[in-house]
Structure formats: C-alpha cells, structure tokens
Amino acid sequence: MTLRNALILTIGSSALLIGCGERNEQPSGADSAPADTAAQGESASQQAADAATSSTANAQRDAAVQAMTSQLNDATTAMENLKTWISRAGDNVPTDITEVRTQIESQLANAREKLNEMKTASGDAWQDVQKDLSMALDSIQNSISDAIEKVKAAAPSIPGMPK
C-alpha cells in the first residue's frame, strides 16, 4: 500500500468515525424521545380501540333505539285504535275506561321522554334506560290490551274492533 493510499484511508476512517460520533450524540432531552414516540404510538392505538368500541356501542344503542321506537309506535297506534273504539262504543263504555285511557296516555308520554333520554345517553347508560323503557312499554301494552278487553265486553259489535 502506498503512503498516499494509507493517508486517504486514515483520513477517511477518521472522518467516518467523527461523523458517526456526531450522529450518536443526542441533544438534551432527547433520551425521552423514543419513549415519547412509543407512548404516542400506544396512545394512538388506544384511541383507535376506544373509537372502535365507541362506534360499536353507538351502533348497538342505535339499533336498540330503533327497536324501542318501533315498539312505542305500535303502542301509540294501539292507543289510537282504543280511543276510536271507545268513541264508537259511546255510552256502553265502562266509566273507568276514561281513567285508564288517561293513565295510558301519561305512560306513553313518559315512554317518549325515556326514548329521547336513551337516544342521548352516553356510554353504557343507554342500557339502563332501555331496561326501564322496555318494562314501561310492556306495561303500556298490557294496559291497552286490558282496556280493549273491557271495551269488547261492554260493546262487542264495534266496527273494526278485533275479535
């Protein structure tokens, strides 16, 4: 090897080592950067998981709201039919039916409020509201069925009344 080549090799190696040394030096506070990056990655992963969970919970809530809305609409229709049959029955209707009708209308109004509460409930709170609403709708349907039976018994020949 010639002297010239040896010098070039030595200078090149020194420059390479000096350059590597500078790259390995970290500015103050840089030791936390990899940890911060890892924490940010974990945080982003957690946020994505939370968003997916939230999205699933919202989809479940929306499906439950749709089912409860359908049940409430059915109860409201049944109540409208009951009012029609009470009107058609005239004087043949038992006197307590008016009171029962008023109670059912109040229960329907409360059920509508519960449904609105369920639509806006956050997290898992909607499930508690759904349980209350489901029980209320069952009670309403039973009350309507009982009232229909009373009207049928009092005036069995009302047009449009189920047999």
VOVEXKOL-130424 format. One line per field, with one value per residue: residue number from 1; residue in one letter; x, z, y of N, C-alpha, C, O in turn. Coordinates in nm, 2 decimals, padded with zeros to 4 digits. Example, Ala and Ser with C-alpha at 12.3 -4.5 7.8 and 13.67 -1.06 7.14 Angstrom:
<recs>
num (1;2)
residu (A;S)
n.xx (01.32;01.28)
n.zz (00.78;00.71)
n.yy (-00.57;-00.22)
ca.xx (01.23;01.37)
ca.zz (00.78;00.71)
ca.yy (-00.45;-00.11)
c.xx (01.32;01.29)
c.zz (00.78;00.79)
c.yy (-00.33;00.00)
o.xx (01.42;01.34)
o.zz (00.85;00.80)
o.yy (-00.33;00.11)
</recs>
This chain:
<recs>
num (1;2;3;4;5;6;7;8;9;10;11;12;13;14;15;16;17;18;19;20;21;22;23;24;25;26;27;28;29;30;31;32;33;34;35;36;37;38;39;40;41;42;43;44;45;46;47;48;49;50;51;52;53;54;55;56;57;58;59;60;61;62;63;64;65;66;67;68;69;70;71;72;73;74;75;76;77;78;79;80;81;82;83;84;85;86;87;88;89;90;91;92;93;94;95;96;97;98;99;100;101;102;103;104;105;106;107;108;109;110;111;112;113;114;115;116;117;118;119;120;121;122;123;124;125;126;127;128;129;130;131;132;133;134;135;136;137;138;139;140;141;142;143;144;145;146;147;148;149;150;151;152;153;154;155;156;157;158;159;160;161;162;163)
residu (M;T;L;R;N;A;L;I;L;T;I;G;S;S;A;L;L;I;G;C;G;E;R;N;E;Q;P;S;G;A;D;S;A;P;A;D;T;A;A;Q;G;E;S;A;S;Q;Q;A;A;D;A;A;T;S;S;T;A;N;A;Q;R;D;A;A;V;Q;A;M;T;S;Q;L;N;D;A;T;T;A;M;E;N;L;K;T;W;I;S;R;A;G;D;N;V;P;T;D;I;T;E;V;R;T;Q;I;E;S;Q;L;A;N;A;R;E;K;L;N;E;M;K;T;A;S;G;D;A;W;Q;D;V;Q;K;D;L;S;M;A;L;D;S;I;Q;N;S;I;S;D;A;I;E;K;V;K;A;A;A;P;S;I;P;G;M;P;K)
n.xx (00.08;00.05;00.19;00.02;-00.23;-00.26;-00.28;-00.51;-00.69;-00.67;-00.75;-01.01;-01.13;-01.11;-01.27;-01.51;-01.55;-01.56;-01.79;-01.98;-01.97;-02.08;-02.34;-02.44;-02.45;-02.69;-02.92;-03.00;-03.26;-03.34;-03.33;-03.57;-03.73;-03.76;-03.91;-04.13;-04.23;-04.30;-04.50;-04.68;-04.75;-04.87;-05.08;-05.22;-05.30;-05.46;-05.65;-05.76;-05.87;-06.05;-06.22;-06.32;-06.46;-06.64;-06.78;-06.90;-07.06;-07.22;-07.35;-07.49;-07.65;-07.80;-07.94;-08.10;-08.25;-08.39;-08.55;-08.69;-08.83;-08.99;-09.15;-09.28;-09.41;-09.59;-09.74;-09.85;-10.01;-10.19;-10.31;-10.44;-10.62;-10.77;-10.89;-11.05;-11.23;-11.34;-11.48;-11.66;-11.81;-11.96;-12.20;-12.19;-11.95;-11.75;-11.72;-11.47;-11.29;-11.22;-11.06;-10.85;-10.76;-10.66;-10.44;-10.29;-10.22;-10.06;-09.85;-09.75;-09.65;-09.44;-09.29;-09.20;-09.04;-08.84;-08.74;-08.62;-08.43;-08.27;-08.17;-07.98;-07.81;-07.50;-07.21;-07.25;-07.49;-07.73;-07.82;-07.94;-08.15;-08.28;-08.37;-08.56;-08.74;-08.82;-08.96;-09.16;-09.29;-09.39;-09.57;-09.75;-09.85;-09.98;-10.18;-10.32;-10.42;-10.58;-10.77;-10.89;-11.01;-11.20;-11.36;-11.45;-11.60;-11.80;-11.91;-11.95;-11.99;-11.86;-11.76;-11.46;-11.32;-11.10;-11.15)
n.zz (00.00;-00.08;00.05;00.01;-00.03;00.22;00.38;00.28;00.35;00.63;00.69;00.58;00.74;00.99;00.95;00.90;01.15;01.32;01.21;01.27;01.54;01.59;01.51;01.69;01.92;02.13;02.15;02.45;02.65;02.46;02.52;02.61;02.38;02.22;02.41;02.43;02.17;02.16;02.35;02.24;02.02;02.15;02.27;02.04;01.94;02.15;02.14;01.89;01.94;02.14;01.99;01.81;01.99;02.09;01.86;01.81;02.04;02.00;01.77;01.86;02.05;01.88;01.73;01.93;02.00;01.77;01.78;02.01;01.94;01.74;01.90;02.06;01.87;01.79;02.02;02.05;01.82;01.88;02.10;01.98;01.82;02.03;02.14;01.93;01.93;02.18;02.14;01.94;02.09;02.26;02.50;02.61;02.72;03.00;03.29;03.41;03.20;03.08;03.27;03.27;03.01;03.02;03.20;03.05;02.83;02.97;03.05;02.80;02.72;02.91;02.83;02.58;02.66;02.79;02.57;02.43;02.61;02.61;02.35;02.37;02.57;02.71;02.68;02.85;02.97;02.83;02.82;03.07;03.07;02.85;02.97;03.16;02.98;02.82;03.01;03.08;02.83;02.80;03.01;02.93;02.69;02.81;02.96;02.76;02.62;02.82;02.85;02.60;02.61;02.80;02.67;02.45;02.59;02.69;02.46;02.22;01.94;01.80;01.51;01.34;01.56;01.70;01.72)
n.yy (-00.11;00.22;00.52;00.74;00.62;00.50;00.73;00.84;00.65;00.65;00.92;00.91;00.71;00.84;01.06;00.94;00.81;01.04;01.16;00.97;00.97;01.23;01.19;01.01;01.15;01.30;01.56;01.76;01.62;01.44;01.18;01.10;01.09;00.85;00.70;00.88;00.86;00.60;00.60;00.77;00.62;00.40;00.54;00.63;00.39;00.31;00.51;00.45;00.20;00.27;00.43;00.25;00.08;00.26;00.32;00.08;00.05;00.27;00.19;-00.03;00.09;00.26;00.06;-00.05;00.17;00.21;-00.03;00.01;00.25;00.15;-00.03;00.16;00.31;00.12;00.08;00.34;00.34;00.14;00.26;00.47;00.33;00.22;00.45;00.52;00.31;00.33;00.57;00.50;00.31;00.46;00.52;00.27;00.21;00.12;00.33;00.35;00.33;00.57;00.69;00.49;00.52;00.78;00.74;00.56;00.73;00.91;00.74;00.67;00.92;00.95;00.73;00.83;01.03;00.88;00.74;00.95;01.02;00.79;00.80;01.00;00.92;00.85;00.63;00.33;00.39;00.41;00.15;00.10;00.28;00.17;-00.07;00.02;00.15;-00.06;-00.22;-00.03;-00.01;-00.27;-00.27;-00.07;-00.19;-00.41;-00.27;-00.15;-00.37;-00.48;-00.28;-00.28;-00.53;-00.48;-00.29;-00.44;-00.63;-00.47;-00.35;-00.54;-00.54;-00.34;-00.17;-00.27;-00.35;-00.57;-00.93)
ca.xx (00.00;00.13;00.17;-00.09;-00.35;-00.27;-00.33;-00.65;-00.77;-00.67;-00.83;-01.14;-01.17;-01.12;-01.39;-01.62;-01.57;-01.61;-01.93;-02.07;-01.98;-02.17;-02.47;-02.48;-02.48;-02.83;-02.94;-03.05;-03.40;-03.36;-03.34;-03.72;-03.80;-03.81;-04.02;-04.25;-04.28;-04.37;-04.62;-04.77;-04.80;-04.97;-05.19;-05.29;-05.36;-05.57;-05.76;-05.83;-05.95;-06.17;-06.31;-06.39;-06.55;-06.75;-06.86;-06.98;-07.16;-07.32;-07.43;-07.58;-07.76;-07.89;-08.03;-08.19;-08.34;-08.48;-08.64;-08.78;-08.91;-09.09;-09.25;-09.35;-09.51;-09.70;-09.83;-09.93;-10.12;-10.29;-10.38;-10.53;-10.73;-10.85;-10.96;-11.16;-11.33;-11.41;-11.57;-11.77;-11.89;-12.05;-12.25;-12.17;-11.81;-11.74;-11.68;-11.33;-11.21;-11.17;-10.94;-10.75;-10.71;-10.57;-10.32;-10.21;-10.16;-09.95;-09.74;-09.69;-09.57;-09.32;-09.21;-09.14;-08.92;-08.73;-08.68;-08.53;-08.31;-08.19;-08.10;-07.87;-07.73;-07.36;-07.15;-07.34;-07.61;-07.85;-07.88;-08.02;-08.27;-08.35;-08.44;-08.67;-08.83;-08.88;-09.06;-09.27;-09.37;-09.47;-09.68;-09.84;-09.92;-10.08;-10.29;-10.40;-10.49;-10.69;-10.87;-10.96;-11.10;-11.32;-11.45;-11.51;-11.70;-11.91;-11.97;-11.88;-12.02;-11.80;-11.69;-11.31;-11.27;-11.05;-11.24)
ca.zz (00.00;-00.09;00.16;-00.03;00.00;00.37;00.43;00.24;00.43;00.77;00.70;00.56;00.86;01.10;00.92;00.92;01.30;01.37;01.16;01.34;01.67;01.60;01.49;01.80;02.02;02.13;02.22;02.58;02.65;02.35;02.56;02.62;02.25;02.19;02.50;02.39;02.05;02.19;02.43;02.14;01.94;02.23;02.28;01.92;01.93;02.25;02.08;01.78;02.00;02.20;01.89;01.76;02.09;02.10;01.74;01.83;02.14;01.94;01.67;01.95;02.11;01.77;01.70;02.04;01.99;01.66;01.82;02.11;01.87;01.68;02.00;02.11;01.76;01.79;02.14;02.01;01.72;01.96;02.18;01.88;01.79;02.15;02.15;01.83;01.97;02.29;02.09;01.88;02.18;02.32;02.64;02.65;02.77;03.14;03.33;03.44;03.08;03.06;03.37;03.22;02.89;03.07;03.26;02.94;02.76;03.05;03.04;02.66;02.72;02.98;02.74;02.48;02.73;02.81;02.44;02.40;02.70;02.56;02.23;02.40;02.68;02.67;02.73;02.87;03.04;02.75;02.85;03.19;03.02;02.77;03.05;03.21;02.87;02.78;03.11;03.06;02.71;02.83;03.10;02.84;02.61;02.89;03.00;02.64;02.60;02.92;02.82;02.48;02.65;02.87;02.57;02.38;02.67;02.70;02.33;02.13;01.80;01.75;01.38;01.33;01.68;01.69;01.79)
ca.yy (00.00;00.34;00.62;00.82;00.54;00.49;00.86;00.86;00.55;00.70;01.04;00.87;00.64;00.93;01.14;00.85;00.80;01.17;01.18;00.88;01.02;01.34;01.14;00.94;01.24;01.34;01.69;01.73;01.58;01.35;01.04;01.06;01.09;00.72;00.67;00.96;00.81;00.47;00.63;00.82;00.50;00.33;00.63;00.63;00.26;00.31;00.59;00.38;00.09;00.33;00.48;00.13;00.04;00.36;00.31;-00.04;00.08;00.36;00.11;-00.11;00.19;00.30;-00.05;-00.06;00.29;00.18;-00.13;00.08;00.34;00.06;-00.07;00.28;00.34;00.02;00.11;00.46;00.30;00.06;00.36;00.55;00.24;00.21;00.57;00.52;00.21;00.39;00.67;00.42;00.24;00.56;00.51;00.13;00.20;00.14;00.46;00.35;00.33;00.71;00.70;00.41;00.59;00.90;00.68;00.51;00.84;00.96;00.64;00.69;01.05;00.92;00.65;00.91;01.10;00.78;00.71;01.06;01.01;00.68;00.85;01.09;00.86;00.82;00.51;00.22;00.44;00.38;00.02;00.11;00.35;00.07;-00.17;00.09;00.18;-00.19;-00.25;00.06;-00.04;-00.39;-00.23;00.00;-00.28;-00.48;-00.18;-00.13;-00.50;-00.49;-00.18;-00.33;-00.64;-00.42;-00.22;-00.55;-00.69;-00.37;-00.32;-00.64;-00.52;-00.22;-00.19;-00.25;-00.40;-00.71;-01.02)
c.xx (00.09;00.10;00.04;-00.22;-00.37;-00.32;-00.47;-00.74;-00.78;-00.76;-00.98;-01.20;-01.20;-01.25;-01.51;-01.65;-01.62;-01.75;-02.02;-02.08;-02.08;-02.32;-02.52;-02.51;-02.62;-02.84;-03.01;-03.20;-03.43;-03.38;-03.49;-03.79;-03.84;-03.92;-04.15;-04.31;-04.36;-04.50;-04.72;-04.83;-04.90;-05.09;-05.28;-05.36;-05.48;-05.69;-05.83;-05.92;-06.07;-06.27;-06.39;-06.50;-06.67;-06.84;-06.95;-07.09;-07.27;-07.41;-07.53;-07.69;-07.85;-07.99;-08.14;-08.29;-08.44;-08.59;-08.74;-08.88;-09.02;-09.20;-09.34;-09.45;-09.62;-09.80;-09.91;-10.04;-10.23;-10.37;-10.48;-10.65;-10.83;-10.94;-11.08;-11.27;-11.41;-11.52;-11.69;-11.86;-11.99;-12.08;-12.22;-12.03;-11.82;-11.68;-11.53;-11.24;-11.15;-11.05;-10.82;-10.68;-10.62;-10.44;-10.23;-10.14;-10.05;-09.83;-09.67;-09.60;-09.44;-09.23;-09.13;-09.02;-08.81;-08.66;-08.58;-08.41;-08.22;-08.11;-07.98;-07.78;-07.60;-07.31;-07.25;-07.47;-07.74;-07.91;-07.97;-08.16;-08.35;-08.43;-08.57;-08.78;-08.90;-08.99;-09.18;-09.36;-09.45;-09.59;-09.79;-09.92;-10.02;-10.20;-10.38;-10.48;-10.61;-10.80;-10.95;-11.05;-11.22;-11.42;-11.52;-11.62;-11.83;-11.99;-11.91;-11.90;-11.96;-11.73;-11.54;-11.25;-11.22;-11.14;-11.17)
c.zz (00.00;00.03;00.13;00.01;00.15;00.43;00.40;00.33;00.57;00.78;00.68;00.68;00.97;01.07;00.94;01.07;01.36;01.33;01.24;01.48;01.69;01.59;01.61;01.92;02.01;02.20;02.36;02.57;02.54;02.40;02.58;02.49;02.22;02.28;02.46;02.27;02.07;02.26;02.33;02.05;02.02;02.25;02.16;01.90;02.03;02.20;01.97;01.84;02.07;02.10;01.83;01.86;02.10;01.98;01.75;01.93;02.08;01.84;01.75;02.00;02.00;01.73;01.81;02.04;01.88;01.70;01.92;02.04;01.80;01.78;02.05;02.00;01.76;01.91;02.11;01.91;01.79;02.04;02.09;01.85;01.91;02.17;02.05;01.87;02.09;02.24;02.02;01.97;02.25;02.47;02.69;02.72;02.92;03.18;03.36;03.32;03.05;03.15;03.32;03.10;02.93;03.12;03.15;02.86;02.84;03.04;02.90;02.66;02.80;02.90;02.63;02.54;02.75;02.68;02.41;02.49;02.65;02.43;02.26;02.51;02.63;02.73;02.74;02.94;02.96;02.78;02.97;03.15;02.93;02.86;03.11;03.10;02.83;02.88;03.10;02.94;02.73;02.92;03.02;02.75;02.68;02.93;02.88;02.61;02.70;02.89;02.70;02.52;02.72;02.77;02.49;02.46;02.68;02.57;02.22;01.98;01.74;01.61;01.39;01.46;01.66;01.77;01.90)
c.yy (00.12;00.43;00.70;00.74;00.52;00.61;00.87;00.77;00.60;00.82;01.00;00.80;00.74;01.02;01.06;00.83;00.93;01.19;01.09;00.92;01.14;01.29;01.07;01.03;01.29;01.47;01.66;01.71;01.48;01.21;01.00;01.05;00.95;00.67;00.74;00.90;00.68;00.50;00.69;00.71;00.42;00.41;00.63;00.50;00.25;00.39;00.52;00.27;00.15;00.38;00.36;00.08;00.13;00.35;00.19;-00.02;00.17;00.28;00.02;-00.02;00.23;00.19;-00.07;00.06;00.26;00.07;-00.07;00.18;00.26;00.02;00.05;00.32;00.25;00.05;00.24;00.43;00.23;00.16;00.44;00.46;00.23;00.33;00.57;00.42;00.26;00.49;00.60;00.35;00.33;00.53;00.37;00.11;00.21;00.27;00.46;00.35;00.47;00.73;00.62;00.47;00.70;00.85;00.63;00.62;00.91;00.87;00.65;00.82;01.02;00.83;00.73;00.98;01.00;00.75;00.83;01.06;00.90;00.72;00.93;01.03;00.82;00.69;00.40;00.26;00.41;00.24;00.02;00.18;00.25;-00.03;-00.10;00.11;00.05;-00.23;-00.16;00.03;-00.17;-00.36;-00.16;-00.09;-00.37;-00.40;-00.16;-00.25;-00.52;-00.40;-00.23;-00.44;-00.58;-00.36;-00.33;-00.61;-00.60;-00.35;-00.42;-00.62;-00.39;-00.25;-00.17;-00.31;-00.54;-00.81;-01.10)
o.xx (00.19;-00.01;-00.03;-00.31;-00.48;-00.41;-00.55;-00.85;-00.88;-00.84;-01.07;-01.32;-01.29;-01.33;-01.62;-01.77;-01.70;-01.83;-02.13;-02.19;-02.15;-02.40;-02.64;-02.58;-02.67;-02.78;-03.07;-03.27;-03.55;-03.44;-03.52;-03.90;-03.96;-04.02;-04.26;-04.43;-04.46;-04.60;-04.84;-04.95;-05.00;-05.20;-05.40;-05.48;-05.58;-05.80;-05.96;-06.03;-06.18;-06.39;-06.51;-06.61;-06.79;-06.96;-07.07;-07.21;-07.38;-07.53;-07.65;-07.81;-07.98;-08.10;-08.25;-08.41;-08.56;-08.70;-08.86;-08.99;-09.14;-09.32;-09.46;-09.57;-09.74;-09.92;-10.03;-10.15;-10.35;-10.50;-10.59;-10.76;-10.95;-11.06;-11.19;-11.38;-11.53;-11.63;-11.80;-11.98;-12.09;-11.98;-12.24;-12.01;-11.89;-11.59;-11.46;-11.12;-11.03;-10.95;-10.71;-10.56;-10.51;-10.33;-10.11;-10.03;-09.95;-09.71;-09.55;-09.50;-09.33;-09.11;-09.02;-08.91;-08.69;-08.54;-08.47;-08.30;-08.10;-08.00;-07.88;-07.68;-07.58;-07.37;-07.33;-07.56;-07.84;-08.03;-08.07;-08.26;-08.47;-08.55;-08.68;-08.90;-09.02;-09.10;-09.30;-09.48;-09.56;-09.70;-09.91;-10.04;-10.13;-10.31;-10.50;-10.60;-10.72;-10.92;-11.08;-11.17;-11.33;-11.54;-11.64;-11.73;-11.94;-12.11;-11.82;-11.83;-12.02;-11.64;-11.49;-11.12;-11.29;-11.19;-11.23)
o.zz (00.07;00.09;00.22;00.06;00.20;00.52;00.49;00.37;00.63;00.87;00.75;00.71;01.05;01.16;00.99;01.11;01.45;01.42;01.28;01.54;01.79;01.65;01.64;02.02;01.91;02.31;02.38;02.49;02.53;02.33;02.57;02.49;02.18;02.23;02.47;02.26;02.01;02.24;02.34;02.02;01.96;02.25;02.17;01.86;01.99;02.21;01.96;01.79;02.06;02.12;01.80;01.82;02.11;01.99;01.71;01.91;02.11;01.83;01.71;02.00;02.02;01.70;01.78;02.06;01.90;01.67;01.91;02.08;01.80;01.75;02.07;02.03;01.74;01.89;02.15;01.93;01.77;02.06;02.14;01.84;01.90;02.20;02.08;01.86;02.10;02.29;02.03;01.94;02.30;02.55;02.81;02.78;02.98;03.11;03.35;03.34;03.01;03.11;03.32;03.08;02.87;03.10;03.15;02.82;02.78;03.04;02.89;02.60;02.75;02.91;02.60;02.47;02.73;02.68;02.36;02.44;02.66;02.42;02.18;02.55;02.51;02.83;02.64;02.97;03.02;02.77;02.98;03.19;02.94;02.82;03.11;03.13;02.80;02.84;03.12;02.95;02.68;02.89;03.04;02.74;02.64;02.92;02.89;02.58;02.66;02.90;02.69;02.47;02.71;02.79;02.46;02.41;02.69;02.57;02.15;01.90;01.64;01.61;01.45;01.46;01.60;01.88;01.96)
o.yy (00.13;00.42;00.74;00.80;00.52;00.61;00.92;00.80;00.59;00.83;01.05;00.82;00.73;01.05;01.11;00.84;00.92;01.24;01.13;00.91;01.14;01.35;01.07;00.99;01.32;01.49;01.56;01.78;01.44;01.13;00.88;01.01;00.94;00.61;00.69;00.90;00.66;00.44;00.66;00.72;00.38;00.36;00.62;00.49;00.20;00.36;00.53;00.25;00.10;00.37;00.37;00.04;00.09;00.36;00.19;-00.06;00.16;00.31;00.01;-00.06;00.23;00.21;-00.09;00.03;00.29;00.09;-00.10;00.19;00.31;00.02;00.03;00.36;00.28;00.04;00.24;00.48;00.25;00.14;00.46;00.51;00.23;00.32;00.62;00.45;00.23;00.49;00.65;00.33;00.29;00.51;00.34;00.01;00.30;00.32;00.57;00.37;00.48;00.79;00.66;00.47;00.72;00.90;00.65;00.61;00.95;00.92;00.64;00.81;01.07;00.84;00.70;01.00;01.04;00.73;00.80;01.09;00.91;00.68;00.92;01.10;00.77;00.64;00.38;00.18;00.40;00.23;-00.05;00.13;00.25;-00.06;-00.16;00.09;00.05;-00.28;-00.21;00.03;-00.18;-00.41;-00.18;-00.08;-00.39;-00.45;-00.16;-00.25;-00.56;-00.44;-00.21;-00.45;-00.64;-00.37;-00.32;-00.64;-00.65;-00.33;-00.37;-00.68;-00.34;-00.34;-00.07;-00.31;-00.62;-00.77;-01.18)
</recs>
